[in-house]
Amino acid sequence: MRCGPVEIPGAIVQSVRAYLAGFRLVYGAFDFAVTHDGTWYFLECNPNGQWAWQPPDVTDGIAHALADQLEKGSAP
């Protein structure tokens, strides 16, 4: 398995933001399946998703980004 940053289509970004706002979540770990032709399928959102099993160079960035977002909170 390979893990790394990916380009997220604008429609997916908008849908994720709407989902978070609708459920009043500051954070969610979203799972998608992406086919070879680039079709995105939403699987689930985990409000307490697991990511600490990733390598340290990945988890450090996630932890800092998550802490920054939780400090900001959600927009009213």
Backbone as a chain_set.jsonl record, in Angstrom:
{"seq": "MRCGPVEIPGAIVQSVRAYLAGFRLVYGAFDFAVTHDGTWYFLECNPNGQWAWQPPDVTDGIAHALADQLEKGSAP", "coords": {"N": [[0.837, -1.167, 0.0], [0.464, 2.216, -0.761], [0.738, 5.483, 0.527], [-0.089, 8.877, 0.344], [-0.219, 12.407, -0.476], [-2.995, 13.51, -2.459], [-4.586, 14.935, -5.334], [-7.637, 16.505, -4.862], [-10.804, 16.506, -6.238], [-12.722, 19.48, -6.878], [-15.531, 19.287, -6.433], [-15.668, 17.207, -4.605], [-14.29, 18.282, -2.422], [-16.065, 20.377, -1.759], [-18.303, 18.84, -1.033], [-17.327, 17.42, 1.191], [-16.83, 19.532, 2.969], [-19.472, 20.471, 3.29], [-20.625, 18.227, 4.503], [-19.185, 18.09, 6.946], [-19.983, 20.566, 8.051], [-22.766, 20.169, 8.181], [-22.994, 18.158, 10.103], [-21.816, 19.393, 12.173], [-19.064, 19.062, 12.718], [-15.625, 19.407, 13.474], [-13.542, 17.954, 12.609], [-13.013, 15.147, 10.524], [-12.35, 11.864, 9.44], [-12.259, 10.92, 6.32], [-13.209, 8.31, 4.175], [-12.607, 7.158, 0.987], [-13.123, 5.461, -2.113], [-11.31, 5.282, -5.044], [-11.548, 4.905, -8.423], [-9.719, 3.493, -11.228], [-10.319, 5.102, -13.388], [-10.717, 7.522, -12.216], [-13.071, 8.024, -10.806], [-14.73, 8.953, -7.87], [-15.793, 7.407, -4.879], [-17.708, 7.723, -2.036], [-17.173, 6.319, 1.099], [-17.236, 6.34, 3.99], [-17.359, 8.473, 6.915], [-15.314, 8.996, 9.596], [-15.561, 10.323, 12.711], [-13.581, 10.124, 14.543], [-11.265, 9.166, 13.323], [-8.706, 6.759, 12.541], [-5.246, 7.215, 12.219], [-2.724, 7.024, 13.153], [-1.16, 4.853, 12.572], [0.274, 5.307, 10.373], [3.448, 6.169, 8.761], [5.947, 8.06, 10.655], [6.677, 10.516, 9.341], [4.367, 11.146, 8.021], [2.374, 11.116, 10.037], [3.187, 13.19, 11.723], [2.648, 15.562, 10.281], [-0.141, 15.323, 10.017], [-0.965, 15.365, 12.727], [-0.173, 17.961, 13.524], [-1.672, 19.585, 11.742], [-4.274, 18.835, 12.467], [-4.352, 19.612, 15.19], [-4.047, 22.393, 14.85], [-6.446, 22.977, 13.492], [-8.376, 22.191, 15.382], [-7.84, 24.035, 17.387], [-8.751, 26.361, 16.14], [-11.444, 25.804, 15.838], [-14.9, 25.361, 14.805], [-16.545, 27.25, 12.268], [-19.083, 29.597, 13.041]], "CA": [[0.0, 0.0, 0.0], [1.148, 3.505, -0.778], [-0.054, 6.593, 1.049], [0.494, 10.171, 0.036], [-1.193, 13.442, -0.864], [-3.64, 13.385, -3.766], [-5.435, 16.053, -5.747], [-9.042, 16.212, -4.578], [-11.675, 17.312, -7.102], [-13.463, 20.54, -6.197], [-16.853, 18.828, -5.985], [-15.459, 16.383, -3.414], [-13.956, 19.232, -1.354], [-17.314, 21.04, -1.362], [-19.152, 17.86, -0.356], [-16.741, 17.156, 2.507], [-17.108, 20.71, 3.809], [-20.908, 20.466, 3.605], [-20.838, 17.125, 5.445], [-18.673, 18.524, 8.248], [-20.857, 21.627, 8.557], [-24.071, 19.596, 8.489], [-22.902, 17.378, 11.343], [-21.116, 20.26, 13.134], [-17.785, 18.431, 13.035], [-14.412, 20.151, 13.151], [-12.636, 16.979, 12.004], [-13.548, 13.856, 10.115], [-11.462, 11.07, 8.588], [-13.114, 10.455, 5.231], [-12.724, 7.186, 3.38], [-13.097, 7.121, -0.389], [-12.523, 4.551, -3.083], [-11.132, 5.99, -6.318], [-11.309, 3.925, -9.48], [-8.635, 3.82, -12.166], [-10.739, 6.178, -14.282], [-10.836, 8.754, -11.44], [-14.367, 8.172, -10.152], [-14.635, 8.905, -6.418], [-16.925, 6.845, -4.156], [-17.67, 7.974, -0.596], [-17.415, 5.118, 1.895], [-17.675, 6.708, 5.342], [-16.624, 9.498, 7.646], [-15.078, 8.631, 10.989], [-15.247, 11.532, 13.47], [-12.386, 9.849, 15.343], [-10.557, 8.248, 12.44], [-7.371, 6.29, 12.928], [-4.191, 7.546, 11.274], [-1.423, 6.932, 13.835], [-0.404, 3.704, 12.054], [1.074, 5.777, 9.244], [4.834, 6.481, 9.132], [6.077, 9.313, 11.397], [6.689, 11.718, 8.51], [2.974, 11.423, 7.683], [1.593, 11.415, 11.246], [3.568, 14.502, 12.261], [1.88, 16.572, 9.559], [-1.56, 15.178, 10.366], [-1.157, 15.814, 14.11], [-0.074, 19.423, 13.572], [-2.822, 20.162, 11.044], [-5.456, 18.579, 13.279], [-4.273, 20.489, 16.36], [-4.326, 23.758, 14.394], [-7.865, 23.109, 13.184], [-9.148, 22.112, 16.623], [-7.684, 25.323, 18.071], [-9.607, 27.334, 15.453], [-12.848, 25.444, 16.034], [-15.733, 25.446, 13.614], [-17.13, 28.555, 12.021], [-20.506, 29.635, 13.449]], "C": [[0.885, 1.234, 0.0], [0.205, 4.567, -0.239], [0.669, 7.886, 0.708], [-0.589, 11.154, -0.357], [-1.749, 13.175, -2.267], [-4.408, 14.663, -4.059], [-6.889, 15.648, -5.533], [-9.905, 17.105, -5.47], [-12.489, 18.321, -6.291], [-14.813, 20.109, -5.669], [-16.744, 17.975, -4.727], [-15.142, 17.285, -2.222], [-15.223, 19.915, -0.847], [-18.229, 20.085, -0.592], [-18.645, 17.543, 1.041], [-17.019, 18.323, 3.447], [-18.572, 20.775, 4.218], [-21.238, 19.386, 4.63], [-20.396, 17.551, 6.849], [-19.575, 19.594, 8.861], [-22.209, 21.065, 8.988], [-24.091, 18.815, 9.798], [-22.161, 18.13, 12.448], [-19.843, 19.598, 13.645], [-16.646, 19.36, 12.649], [-13.462, 19.247, 12.373], [-13.407, 15.74, 11.603], [-12.526, 13.156, 9.237], [-12.341, 10.413, 7.531], [-12.441, 9.327, 4.476], [-13.419, 7.206, 2.03], [-12.439, 5.965, -1.116], [-12.46, 5.335, -4.388], [-10.762, 4.948, -7.373], [-10.169, 4.393, -10.381], [-9.018, 4.952, -13.11], [-11.003, 7.49, -13.537], [-12.182, 9.006, -10.805], [-14.203, 7.988, -8.649], [-15.926, 8.346, -5.836], [-16.728, 7.085, -2.667], [-18.003, 6.682, 0.132], [-17.947, 5.466, 3.276], [-16.858, 7.881, 5.844], [-16.526, 9.046, 9.096], [-14.723, 9.903, 11.758], [-14.05, 11.352, 14.402], [-11.527, 8.85, 14.57], [-9.144, 7.925, 12.902], [-6.357, 6.617, 11.834], [-2.804, 7.365, 11.876], [-0.586, 5.738, 13.363], [0.456, 4.089, 10.855], [2.513, 6.041, 9.697], [4.93, 7.852, 9.805], [6.093, 10.571, 10.522], [5.285, 12.097, 8.049], [2.208, 11.853, 8.926], [1.952, 12.766, 11.854], [2.757, 15.609, 11.6], [0.406, 16.529, 9.902], [-1.811, 15.734, 11.771], [-1.115, 17.332, 14.208], [-1.274, 20.093, 12.895], [-4.104, 19.994, 11.856], [-5.476, 19.479, 14.511], [-4.579, 21.933, 15.98], [-5.806, 23.953, 14.148], [-8.714, 23.057, 14.45], [-9.009, 23.383, 17.437], [-8.585, 26.377, 17.455], [-11.069, 27.076, 15.744], [-13.613, 25.55, 14.732], [-16.301, 26.845, 13.498], [-18.597, 28.537, 12.427], [-21.457, 29.627, 12.292]], "O": [[1.915, 1.285, 0.672], [-0.993, 4.544, -0.523], [1.896, 7.964, 0.781], [-1.744, 10.775, -0.549], [-1.043, 12.674, -3.142], [-4.826, 15.379, -3.149], [-7.317, 14.58, -5.97], [-9.753, 18.326, -5.458], [-12.891, 18.045, -5.161], [-15.209, 20.515, -4.576], [-17.631, 18.014, -3.874], [-15.669, 17.074, -1.129], [-15.43, 20.019, 0.362], [-18.858, 20.482, 0.39], [-19.436, 17.41, 1.975], [-17.404, 18.115, 4.598], [-18.882, 21.097, 5.365], [-22.047, 19.613, 5.53], [-21.14, 17.393, 7.817], [-19.894, 19.538, 10.048], [-22.736, 21.44, 10.035], [-25.093, 18.816, 10.513], [-21.907, 17.583, 13.521], [-19.578, 19.577, 14.847], [-16.7, 20.022, 11.612], [-12.666, 19.728, 11.567], [-14.353, 15.34, 12.282], [-11.904, 13.787, 8.382], [-13.075, 9.466, 7.818], [-11.248, 9.387, 4.177], [-14.645, 7.263, 1.939], [-11.334, 5.546, -0.772], [-13.434, 5.973, -4.789], [-9.788, 4.21, -7.224], [-9.72, 5.537, -10.301], [-8.149, 5.684, -13.585], [-11.459, 8.462, -14.139], [-12.423, 10.105, -10.307], [-13.618, 7.004, -8.196], [-17.02, 8.747, -6.235], [-15.706, 6.699, -2.1], [-18.997, 6.025, -0.179], [-18.985, 4.953, 3.692], [-15.819, 8.234, 5.286], [-17.535, 8.751, 9.737], [-13.684, 10.507, 11.489], [-13.563, 12.322, 14.983], [-11.118, 7.82, 15.105], [-8.487, 8.726, 13.566], [-6.589, 6.328, 10.66], [-1.805, 7.536, 11.177], [0.586, 5.631, 13.725], [1.266, 3.293, 10.38], [2.771, 6.129, 10.898], [4.09, 8.717, 9.559], [5.563, 11.601, 10.937], [5.04, 13.258, 7.718], [1.472, 12.839, 8.889], [1.092, 13.419, 12.445], [2.238, 16.493, 12.281], [-0.232, 17.57, 10.062], [-2.762, 16.487, 11.98], [-1.938, 17.929, 14.903], [-1.826, 21.059, 13.422], [-4.924, 20.909, 11.923], [-6.517, 20.049, 14.839], [-5.293, 22.626, 16.706], [-6.374, 24.971, 14.544], [-9.679, 23.811, 14.572], [-9.956, 23.782, 18.114], [-9.134, 27.211, 18.176], [-11.853, 28.015, 15.881], [-13.029, 25.801, 13.677], [-16.51, 27.535, 14.496], [-19.288, 27.548, 12.179], [-22.672, 29.656, 12.492]]}, "num_chains": 1, "name": "protein.A"}
